[in-house]
Structure formats: C-alpha cells, structure tokens
C-alpha cells in the first residue's frame, strides 16, 4: 500500500510531462524510464508511426542510431574478458585493413582515440564493402592525430569494432550481438533492415513550412550496423543501464570498470566531459554519470547512468525534435524525481567572447571539409561541406560556440588546437569530430 502510494504520484507526474512535452515538441511518440535503483517507473506516449496510427507501447523498438555503440563496445569487452583478444592489441593483428596504421589499438577504437576519420556517409558506404570502406579511411595520410593522443568521434572505428567481432567469433555482427549479448541480457533483438516480431517505431521529420510531421526513411548502410543498427525500447536501454551500474551478473565488474574509466587524452569537447570504452562521461554537480546519445533518421534516444547510486534514466523519441524534448524532460526529472540528469554537458565558464584566433581556412576529416571564414567585420563562420555558414563565437581558451543565426543563442560547438611546436592552429574539433587543417584562407 505505501509503496504504491509513493510510486503513483511519480508515475503520474512523469506521464503528464511526457504527454505534454511530446505535444509541445511535435514528437509523435516517446518512452521514458526512470530507475532509482530501488524502483523503476516506465511511461510511454503517442503513436509509433503517424502514417498508420499504430500506438507506441512499452515494447516498441526505436532506431537507436549511435546508442548502438555501447552495445557493440560491451560485446567486444566480453570477448576480451574471455581472453579472445586484448584491449591493447593492434587492430592490424585481426584486420588487414589496418596494416597502414598498426599503432591503432582495440582500446582506441572503443574510445574514439585512434585518430580515425568519421568515415564516408551512409549513401556512399552502401555502395562498397566493409573491407574497402575501412581500407579507404585507415591510412596514415588520413589519421587526424597520433593514436592515443586526442579524441575524434568516428563511426569508422565502430565499423572496425564490428569487423573485429566477426574476425574473433566467426559470426556476422548481427548474429554475435544477438546470441552473445542481447538474448543473455533478456533483450529481444531488433535491427534496421531485418524482420522482427517486435512493434517498431518509424522516425519522423517536421516540415517547418506546413507544420506537419511525416515518417522518414532510415538510410544506414548495412556495413555501418555495429555503429547504429540496433532498435530498442527505453526499457531495453534500462537493462543496459543497470548493467553499467554494476547490477547485472552478465557484465563482469572488470568490464563495467573499463566502460566507466575516463580514457587519457579522450576530450570529446561539446559531446561530453570525458569518454570511457563505448560510453560518454558526464559530470553533474557532485555526480559522475555515463551514457550515450543516439540519433537515427528522425529519432532521438538517450541513456544516463549514475554508477554510484544505481540511478538509470532512458529516453526514446521518434522525431528529430525529440532532442529538445529530452533536454526539457531532463530538467523536469530533476524536480519531479530529485535526480539531476545531465542531458548535455554544462557549458564552461570561458569568460567573454574574444576576437577569433588565426583560424581561417579549410580543415579535413576524411572526405568532410570544414571551412572557417571571416566576415568583413572579422566575425568567424563555419560551413561543413558547403552548407550554409553558421556564426562562431570564440573564447580565450580556444573553445567556441555555434550560434543560431535566428536567435543569437550559442551552443557549445568545439575547440581549436595549436601545434605544440609552432603555436599555429592546426586542428579544430566540432561536435566531437576533429578535422586537420588542410589549407589557410
């Protein structure tokens, strides 16, 4: 009786806020799990696909995008725990595609510290093979920095991690993930492009001109599956979260420790406060959290875990606008449940904006080009692959904000790097991805 009296108001309030914010942010459907370590509350709202009107349920599986990566990392760590590989082995010992970059280790793949470019876009990747894909980016000439000395978020690194799983187990990544990880964890498998008995949510996009929300097509290439092909519910993410909190016998303590441990030189800038093996690390007040964010086409999914207290918060939404919903919902959870969830990193107190450093020029991450130019008044702008330039706001510590031209509001964007020998700015990191200077303006 007392337990139900305590839980019902929390569930009711979380349901009310999820329903309300989904309408405000034009998100057709969403799921939320708040697990305090003692009790778990799961709520959901809306429809899984606006074209069919199928309702969202607690079991509806949502395309996770990059939230697939912690699952792949945990699978690799299980193989390491079984003695099938060593985290400090050269990836080239298993994958011939890495013979030109033998310094890159398994550990560096999982922590984005190997210096690998992000990899070709999904449409390009769909027209090639995994071996050719990796051979095209795993070259000494394309390395962004010496392996183990910096951070650059890389889908290619997790394509390689999936290939590593296949080389060690003799099974395709899909089969290994299902048999060695998902099913033992009690999670019913669901993958992009494959049939499943589970209800599945479509991703959705908002047409700004009409105000209408419509389903969108997923375009992840099959070879990118280890980086982004899983579908799961918030309850499934909660299962992974409890394992990351050390509350599952399936993930040994050594693996959990590896995932929580901040890797040296892994400074992800605007993405998080640090990075472990397969998970982002966040600081919120006096709490240290881990987790990951994921965006497929028209979805936004998030996991946060406080290993010390056992608190787990998981969210899925089937629209791109669900990221804004998540951030607002995280603030509400702090008030409703007394859990200060870090939806994003806390902006650093870098002081007042300053004139930009000598940063104008073109920077390269594989085939992606970042162009930084100075307006006539000296204000810097950033354009990626020729897209509309966005204003930058620079600070004395070489960090920068991306500025919304419509509102003037800045979001943490990244940072510049100086060559330690010459003092010249030779790299820029934007949204966790590092690009190497290719030319001056």
RODO-2510 file (C-alpha; in nm, 4 decimals, decimal comma):
residues 441
     n   res          X          Y          Z
     1     x     0,0000     0,0000     0,0000
     2     x     0,2682     0,2520     0,0999
     3     x     0,4861     0,1522    -0,1957
     4     x     0,2019     0,2143    -0,4416
     5     x     0,1180     0,5435    -0,2730
     6     x     0,4786     0,6543    -0,3191
     7     x     0,5113     0,5402    -0,6798
     8     x     0,1794     0,6523    -0,8234
     9     x     0,2339     1,0296    -0,7986
    10     x     0,5803     0,9943    -0,9570
    11     x     0,4450     0,7826    -1,2411
    12     x     0,1501     1,0141    -1,2883
    13     x     0,3679     1,3253    -1,2983
    14     x     0,6208     1,1731    -1,5390
    15     x     0,3380     1,0564    -1,7653
    16     x     0,1834     1,4028    -1,7623
    17     x     0,5113     1,5731    -1,8501
    18     x     0,5922     1,3223    -2,1261
    19     x     0,2449     1,3648    -2,2802
    20     x     0,2666     1,7440    -2,2593
    21     x     0,6203     1,7828    -2,3921
    22     x     0,5587     1,5403    -2,6788
    23     x     0,2788     1,7706    -2,7984
    24     x     0,4859     2,0855    -2,7468
    25     x     0,7812     1,9483    -2,9446
    26     x     0,5781     1,7730    -3,2188
    27     x     0,7060     1,4288    -3,1243
    28     x     0,4586     1,1555    -3,2289
    29     x     0,5726     0,9039    -2,9666
    30     x     0,8193     0,8625    -2,6819
    31     x     0,9216     0,6371    -2,3932
    32     x     1,0824     0,7196    -2,0600
    33     x     1,2331     0,5018    -1,7876
    34     x     1,3435     0,6379    -1,4514
    35     x     1,5056     0,3723    -1,2319
    36     x     1,6081     0,4978    -0,8899
    37     x     1,7916     0,1769    -0,8086
    38     x     1,5102     0,0717    -0,5758
    39     x     1,2089     0,1225    -0,8044
    40     x     1,1602     0,1571    -1,1778
    41     x     0,8954     0,3740    -1,3464
    42     x     0,8327     0,3322    -1,7215
    43     x     0,5901     0,5505    -1,9205
    44     x     0,5183     0,5964    -2,2904
    45     x     0,3003     0,8146    -2,5084
    46     x     0,1677     0,8683    -2,8584
    47     x     0,1980     0,6800    -3,1849
    48     x     0,4779     0,4743    -3,3342
    49     x     0,4048     0,5780    -3,6940
    50     x     0,1823     0,8693    -3,7931
    51     x     0,1140     0,7061    -4,1329
    52     x    -0,0538     0,4048    -3,9696
    53     x    -0,1595     0,5404    -3,6324
    54     x    -0,0119     0,2366    -3,4557
    55     x     0,0219     0,3287    -3,0873
    56     x     0,3533     0,3469    -2,9072
    57     x     0,3807     0,0725    -2,6446
    58     x     0,6321    -0,0075    -2,3732
    59     x     0,7805    -0,2736    -2,6041
    60     x     0,8024    -0,0625    -2,9205
    61     x     1,1576    -0,0714    -3,0543
    62     x     1,3030     0,2605    -3,1739
    63     x     1,6028     0,3048    -3,4084
    64     x     1,8836     0,3928    -3,1652
    65     x     2,1406     0,5374    -3,4037
    66     x     2,4699     0,5799    -3,2223
    67     x     2,3302     0,4391    -2,8987
    68     x     2,4137     0,1092    -3,0682
    69     x     2,7816     0,1792    -2,9945
    70     x     2,7754     0,0965    -2,6190
    71     x     2,6230    -0,2426    -2,7060
    72     x     2,8983    -0,3119    -2,9595
    73     x     3,1652    -0,1947    -2,7140
    74     x     3,0290    -0,4197    -2,4391
    75     x     3,0325    -0,7164    -2,6785
    76     x     3,3992    -0,6505    -2,7663
    77     x     3,4795    -0,6218    -2,3945
    78     x     3,3101    -0,9557    -2,3277
    79     x     3,5371    -1,1138    -2,5889
    80     x     3,8371    -0,9512    -2,4211
    81     x     3,7213    -1,0765    -2,0814
    82     x     3,7052    -1,4289    -2,2272
    83     x     4,0654    -1,3948    -2,3477
    84     x     3,9793    -1,3876    -2,7197
    85     x     4,1625    -1,0568    -2,7634
    86     x     4,3479    -0,7934    -2,5639
    87     x     4,2364    -0,4319    -2,5488
    88     x     4,5887    -0,3119    -2,6208
    89     x     4,6349    -0,5384    -2,9223
    90     x     4,6953    -0,3671    -3,2538
    91     x     4,3770    -0,3867    -3,4611
    92     x     4,6027    -0,4821    -3,7536
    93     x     4,6603    -0,8213    -3,5848
    94     x     4,2961    -0,9031    -3,6675
    95     x     4,2054    -0,6794    -3,9617
    96     x     4,4415    -0,6414    -4,2601
    97     x     4,2724    -0,3115    -4,3463
    98     x     4,4706    -0,1567    -4,0587
    99     x     4,8146    -0,2569    -4,1825
   100     x     4,8931     0,1067    -4,2739
   101     x     4,8037     0,2243    -3,9195
   102     x     4,9425    -0,0502    -3,6922
   103     x     4,9565     0,1795    -3,3875
   104     x     4,5744     0,1847    -3,3558
   105     x     4,4591    -0,0461    -3,0749
   106     x     4,1278    -0,2080    -2,9841
   107     x     4,1022     0,0223    -2,6818
   108     x     4,1376     0,3255    -2,9071
   109     x     3,8590     0,2073    -3,1383
   110     x     3,6178     0,1937    -2,8446
   111     x     3,7217     0,5320    -2,7025
   112     x     3,7455     0,7254    -3,0333
   113     x     4,1134     0,7993    -2,9661
   114     x     4,2635     0,6143    -3,2650
   115     x     4,2719     0,9231    -3,4879
   116     x     4,0403     0,7681    -3,7484
   117     x     3,8172     0,9884    -3,9667
   118     x     3,4440     0,9540    -3,9179
   119     x     3,4020     0,7542    -4,2403
   120     x     3,2006     0,8040    -4,5625
   121     x     2,8325     0,8936    -4,5443
   122     x     2,5751     0,6143    -4,5453
   123     x     2,4841     0,6520    -4,9129
   124     x     2,8494     0,6127    -5,0125
   125     x     2,9000     0,3273    -4,7639
   126     x     2,6048     0,1387    -4,9130
   127     x     2,7955     0,1078    -5,2410
   128     x     3,1059    -0,0594    -5,1031
   129     x     3,2203    -0,3489    -4,8853
   130     x     3,3367    -0,3323    -4,5230
   131     x     3,6957    -0,4123    -4,6234
   132     x     3,7044    -0,1405    -4,8881
   133     x     3,5306     0,1041    -4,6553
   134     x     3,7933     0,0557    -4,3844
   135     x     4,0837     0,0483    -4,6290
   136     x     3,9715     0,3878    -4,7594
   137     x     3,9942     0,5574    -4,4177
   138     x     4,2553     0,3541    -4,2267
   139     x     4,5558     0,5167    -4,3894
   140     x     4,8496     0,7003    -4,2377
   141     x     4,7677     1,0006    -4,4539
   142     x     4,4127     1,0253    -4,3181
   143     x     4,4976     0,9918    -3,9463
   144     x     4,3810     1,3039    -3,7658
   145     x     4,6415     1,2745    -3,4891
   146     x     4,8813     1,0227    -3,3413
   147     x     4,6736     0,7352    -3,1990
   148     x     4,6063     0,7707    -2,8274
   149     x     4,6738     1,1453    -2,8092
   150     x     4,3324     1,3059    -2,8759
   151     x     3,9644     1,2364    -2,9473
   152     x     3,7581     1,2310    -3,2638
   153     x     3,4193     1,0638    -3,2768
   154     x     3,4350     0,8024    -3,5516
   155     x     3,1712     0,5747    -3,6999
   156     x     3,4533     0,4039    -3,8881
   157     x     3,6047     0,2982    -3,5554
   158     x     3,2878     0,1086    -3,4685
   159     x     3,2553    -0,0406    -3,8151
   160     x     3,6020    -0,1774    -3,7374
   161     x     3,4872    -0,2939    -3,3924
   162     x     3,2079    -0,4903    -3,5600
   163     x     3,4550    -0,6432    -3,8045
   164     x     3,6693    -0,7341    -3,5056
   165     x     3,3747    -0,9197    -3,3508
   166     x     3,3298    -1,1104    -3,6757
   167     x     3,7010    -1,1964    -3,7000
   168     x     3,7115    -1,3315    -3,3437
   169     x     3,3754    -1,5130    -3,3283
   170     x     3,3365    -1,6262    -3,6894
   171     x     2,9796    -1,4886    -3,6809
   172     x     2,8321    -1,1826    -3,8519
   173     x     2,7988    -0,8918    -3,6096
   174     x     2,4194    -0,9283    -3,6066
   175     x     2,4359    -1,2928    -3,5000
   176     x     2,7079    -1,2348    -3,2423
   177     x     2,5185    -0,9394    -3,0928
   178     x     2,2003    -1,1425    -3,0704
   179     x     2,3486    -1,4659    -2,9367
   180     x     2,6267    -1,3340    -2,7130
   181     x     2,4761    -1,0145    -2,5747
   182     x     2,1106    -0,9283    -2,6369
   183     x     1,9490    -1,2631    -2,5621
   184     x     2,1565    -1,3282    -2,2460
   185     x     2,0550    -0,9794    -2,1277
   186     x     1,6876    -1,0614    -2,1904
   187     x     1,6502    -0,8114    -2,4779
   188     x     1,4520    -0,9210    -2,7838
   189     x     1,6736    -0,8370    -3,0843
   190     x     1,5662    -0,5847    -3,3467
   191     x     1,7878    -0,4443    -3,6229
   192     x     1,7378    -0,1981    -3,9066
   193     x     1,6535    -0,3749    -4,2301
   194     x     1,5712    -0,7068    -4,0619
   195     x     1,2340    -0,8552    -3,9676
   196     x     1,1391    -0,8740    -3,6027
   197     x     0,8349    -0,9843    -3,4073
   198     x     0,8506    -0,6639    -3,2017
   199     x     0,6478    -0,3498    -3,2735
   200     x     0,8795    -0,0954    -3,4370
   201     x     0,8645     0,2836    -3,4446
   202     x     0,9276     0,4919    -3,7549
   203     x     1,1434     0,8007    -3,7381
   204     x     0,9737     1,1305    -3,8224
   205     x     1,0678     1,4706    -3,9569
   206     x     0,8883     1,8017    -3,9098
   207     x     0,8101     2,0042    -4,2208
   208     x     0,8670     2,3601    -4,0988
   209     x     0,6634     2,5125    -4,3819
   210     x     0,3498     2,3043    -4,3239
   211     x     0,3963     2,2172    -3,9572
   212     x     0,3215     1,8531    -4,0421
   213     x     0,5175     1,5550    -3,9127
   214     x     0,5841     1,2715    -4,1546
   215     x     0,7737     0,9371    -4,1423
   216     x     1,1248     0,9356    -4,2851
   217     x     1,3304     0,6541    -4,4357
   218     x     1,6251     0,5031    -4,2499
   219     x     1,9358     0,5080    -4,4709
   220     x     2,2062     0,3408    -4,2606
   221     x     2,4282     0,1246    -4,4802
   222     x     2,4367    -0,2448    -4,3751
   223     x     2,8126    -0,2311    -4,3103
   224     x     2,7546     0,0506    -4,0570
   225     x     2,5371    -0,1771    -3,8421
   226     x     2,7815    -0,2004    -3,5449
   227     x     2,7740     0,1800    -3,5225
   228     x     2,4000     0,2336    -3,5454
   229     x     2,1629    -0,0501    -3,6488
   230     x     2,0005    -0,1524    -3,3193
   231     x     1,6390    -0,0822    -3,2313
   232     x     1,5325    -0,0926    -2,8661
   233     x     1,2838     0,0430    -2,6163
   234     x     1,3594     0,2645    -2,3183
   235     x     1,3075    -0,0439    -2,1006
   236     x     1,5766    -0,2253    -2,3018
   237     x     1,8089     0,0714    -2,2531
   238     x     1,7312     0,0488    -1,8833
   239     x     1,8573    -0,3113    -1,8880
   240     x     2,1886    -0,1929    -2,0332
   241     x     2,1894     0,0928    -1,7847
   242     x     2,1537    -0,1402    -1,4864
   243     x     2,4409    -0,3476    -1,6229
   244     x     2,6541    -0,0320    -1,6486
   245     x     2,5608     0,0398    -1,2873
   246     x     2,7027    -0,2989    -1,1867
   247     x     2,3603    -0,4515    -1,1225
   248     x     2,3805    -0,7359    -1,3759
   249     x     2,5685    -1,0625    -1,3351
   250     x     2,6073    -1,0724    -1,7123
   251     x     2,8605    -0,7877    -1,7312
   252     x     3,1579    -0,8670    -1,5035
   253     x     3,2869    -0,5837    -1,2803
   254     x     3,6060    -0,5565    -1,4858
   255     x     3,4062    -0,4730    -1,7986
   256     x     3,1922    -0,2183    -1,6167
   257     x     3,5081    -0,0561    -1,4800
   258     x     3,6598    -0,0321    -1,8288
   259     x     3,3492     0,1386    -1,9600
   260     x     3,3369     0,3934    -1,6749
   261     x     3,7070     0,4724    -1,6747
   262     x     3,7955     0,8004    -1,8430
   263     x     4,0496     0,7247    -2,1131
   264     x     4,3569     0,9521    -2,1168
   265     x     4,3504     1,2220    -2,3849
   266     x     3,9844     1,1485    -2,4641
   267     x     3,8498     1,5049    -2,4546
   268     x     3,5239     1,4995    -2,6512
   269     x     3,4651     1,8738    -2,6255
   270     x     3,0971     1,9562    -2,6811
   271     x     2,9819     1,5921    -2,6659
   272     x     3,0610     1,5095    -2,3034
   273     x     3,3038     1,5714    -2,0183
   274     x     3,5083     1,2588    -2,0947
   275     x     3,4926     0,9198    -2,2637
   276     x     3,5313     0,5611    -2,1496
   277     x     3,5197     0,2452    -2,3608
   278     x     3,1972     0,2818    -2,5554
   279     x     3,0294     0,5385    -2,3302
   280     x     3,0345     0,9126    -2,2749
   281     x     3,1076     1,0502    -1,9278
   282     x     2,9245     1,3438    -1,7723
   283     x     2,9662     1,5484    -1,4557
   284     x     2,6534     1,6866    -1,2903
   285     x     2,7068     1,8629    -0,9577
   286     x     2,8905     1,6023    -0,7482
   287     x     2,7737     1,3018    -0,9536
   288     x     2,9641     1,1194    -1,2274
   289     x     2,7364     0,9748    -1,4956
   290     x     2,7942     0,7615    -1,8024
   291     x     2,5746     0,7004    -2,1051
   292     x     2,5339     0,7787    -2,4721
   293     x     2,3105     0,9661    -2,7157
   294     x     2,1823     0,8367    -3,0478
   295     x     2,0067     0,9851    -3,3485
   296     x     1,8862     0,7735    -3,6386
   297     x     1,6811     0,9281    -3,9195
   298     x     1,4053     1,1096    -3,7304
   299     x     1,4717     0,9626    -3,3840
   300     x     1,6457     1,0796    -3,0670
   301     x     1,7464     0,8343    -2,7924
   302     x     1,9399     0,8865    -2,4685
   303     x     2,0794     0,6854    -2,1765
   304     x     2,2234     0,8156    -1,8480
   305     x     2,3588     0,6049    -1,5609
   306     x     2,4924     0,7068    -1,2199
   307     x     2,7023     0,4019    -1,1233
   308     x     2,7418     0,5123    -0,7615
   309     x     2,3716     0,5453    -0,6799
   310     x     2,2389     0,2976    -0,9376
   311     x     2,0084     0,5585    -1,0951
   312     x     1,9254     0,4940    -1,4622
   313     x     1,7330     0,7251    -1,6951
   314     x     1,6478     0,6176    -2,0518
   315     x     1,4507     0,8004    -2,3193
   316     x     1,3436     0,7295    -2,6775
   317     x     1,1566     0,9607    -2,9128
   318     x     1,0570     0,9061    -3,2747
   319     x     1,1241     1,2541    -3,4155
   320     x     1,4290     1,4715    -3,4614
   321     x     1,2648     1,7306    -3,2365
   322     x     1,2756     1,4771    -2,9516
   323     x     1,6255     1,6011    -2,8614
   324     x     1,4736     1,9278    -2,7379
   325     x     1,2046     1,7249    -2,5592
   326     x     1,4748     1,5182    -2,3854
   327     x     1,6589     1,8245    -2,2616
   328     x     1,3473     1,9808    -2,1179
   329     x     1,2329     1,6499    -1,9722
   330     x     1,5696     1,6029    -1,8001
   331     x     1,5161     1,9321    -1,6191
   332     x     1,1712     1,8145    -1,5109
   333     x     1,3072     1,4830    -1,3818
   334     x     1,5401     1,6769    -1,1529
   335     x     1,2379     1,8459    -0,9943
   336     x     0,9926     1,5559    -1,0035
   337     x     1,2216     1,2672    -0,9031
   338     x     1,5073     1,4554    -0,7389
   339     x     1,7521     1,3220    -0,9992
   340     x     1,9721     1,5907    -1,1654
   341     x     2,0157     1,4198    -1,5037
   342     x     2,2869     1,5642    -1,7334
   343     x     2,1086     1,5907    -2,0688
   344     x     2,4148     1,7617    -2,2156
   345     x     2,7431     1,8962    -2,0855
   346     x     2,7362     2,2093    -1,8736
   347     x     2,8823     2,4990    -2,0747
   348     x     3,2207     2,6009    -1,9389
   349     x     3,2682     2,9440    -1,7924
   350     x     3,5099     3,0599    -2,0591
   351     x     3,4527     3,4284    -1,9953
   352     x     3,3625     3,6919    -2,2517
   353     x     3,3915     3,6290    -2,6261
   354     x     3,7177     3,7346    -2,7885
   355     x     3,8383     3,8011    -3,1397
   356     x     3,8945     3,4745    -3,3262
   357     x     4,2436     3,3295    -3,3379
   358     x     4,4206     3,2845    -3,6713
   359     x     4,1874     3,0032    -3,7678
   360     x     4,0511     3,0861    -4,1148
   361     x     4,0991     2,8047    -4,3629
   362     x     3,9869     2,4552    -4,4619
   363     x     4,0061     2,1557    -4,2269
   364     x     3,9615     1,7916    -4,3309
   365     x     3,8200     1,4846    -4,1592
   366     x     3,8403     1,2136    -4,4243
   367     x     3,6155     1,3362    -4,7043
   368     x     3,4414     1,6013    -4,4890
   369     x     3,5544     1,9622    -4,5284
   370     x     3,5115     2,2243    -4,2573
   371     x     3,5517     2,5780    -4,3901
   372     x     3,6142     2,8596    -4,1414
   373     x     3,5938     3,2079    -4,2905
   374     x     3,5954     3,5597    -4,1540
   375     x     3,3138     3,8001    -4,2335
   376     x     3,4043     4,1564    -4,3389
   377     x     3,3788     4,2668    -3,9754
   378     x     3,6098     3,9840    -3,8639
   379     x     3,3434     3,7529    -3,7196
   380     x     3,4148     3,3829    -3,7924
   381     x     3,1715     3,1424    -3,9585
   382     x     3,1761     2,7652    -4,0075
   383     x     3,0498     2,5782    -4,3124
   384     x     3,0575     2,1973    -4,3396
   385     x     3,0807     2,0564    -4,6923
   386     x     2,9461     2,3783    -4,8382
   387     x     2,6366     2,4041    -4,6169
   388     x     2,5021     2,7398    -4,5020
   389     x     2,7668     2,9022    -4,2784
   390     x     2,6954     2,9304    -3,9055
   391     x     2,8428     3,2061    -3,6902
   392     x     3,1065     3,1051    -3,4360
   393     x     3,1684     3,2701    -3,1010
   394     x     3,5275     3,2289    -2,9801
   395     x     3,6821     3,2351    -2,6325
   396     x     4,0313     3,2833    -2,4956
   397     x     4,0724     2,9144    -2,4094
   398     x     4,0267     2,8341    -2,7829
   399     x     3,6777     2,6917    -2,7278
   400     x     3,3935     2,8115    -2,9470
   401     x     3,0146     2,8153    -2,9610
   402     x     2,7936     2,7515    -3,2617
   403     x     2,5483     3,0414    -3,2808
   404     x     2,1889     3,0154    -3,4032
   405     x     2,1569     3,3000    -3,6563
   406     x     1,7859     3,3417    -3,5788
   407     x     1,8110     3,3714    -3,2013
   408     x     2,1759     3,4555    -3,1362
   409     x     2,1851     3,1723    -2,8846
   410     x     2,5118     2,9820    -2,8599
   411     x     2,5615     2,6101    -2,8013
   412     x     2,8989     2,4534    -2,7134
   413     x     3,0493     2,3742    -3,0507
   414     x     3,4093     2,2729    -3,0081
   415     x     3,7633     2,3996    -2,9782
   416     x     4,0750     2,4841    -3,1750
   417     x     4,4160     2,3194    -3,1228
   418     x     4,7590     2,4761    -3,1582
   419     x     5,0571     2,2777    -3,2747
   420     x     5,2714     2,2497    -2,9594
   421     x     5,5894     2,3193    -3,1560
   422     x     5,4856     2,6048    -3,3845
   423     x     5,1883     2,7542    -3,1980
   424     x     4,9903     2,7543    -3,5228
   425     x     4,6278     2,6359    -3,5092
   426     x     4,6386     2,3035    -3,6922
   427     x     4,3126     2,1321    -3,5919
   428     x     3,9557     2,2104    -3,4979
   429     x     3,7131     1,9860    -3,3116
   430     x     3,3438     2,0478    -3,3888
   431     x     3,0740     1,8474    -3,2087
   432     x     3,3308     1,5866    -3,1078
   433     x     3,4826     1,5388    -3,4545
   434     x     3,8368     1,6600    -3,5145
   435     x     3,9480     1,7969    -3,8509
   436     x     4,3050     1,8637    -3,9544
   437     x     4,3992     2,1916    -4,1191
   438     x     4,4447     2,1407    -4,4914
   439     x     4,4908     2,4989    -4,6077
   440     x     4,4949     2,8555    -4,4826
   441     x     4,2474     3,1153    -4,6043
***
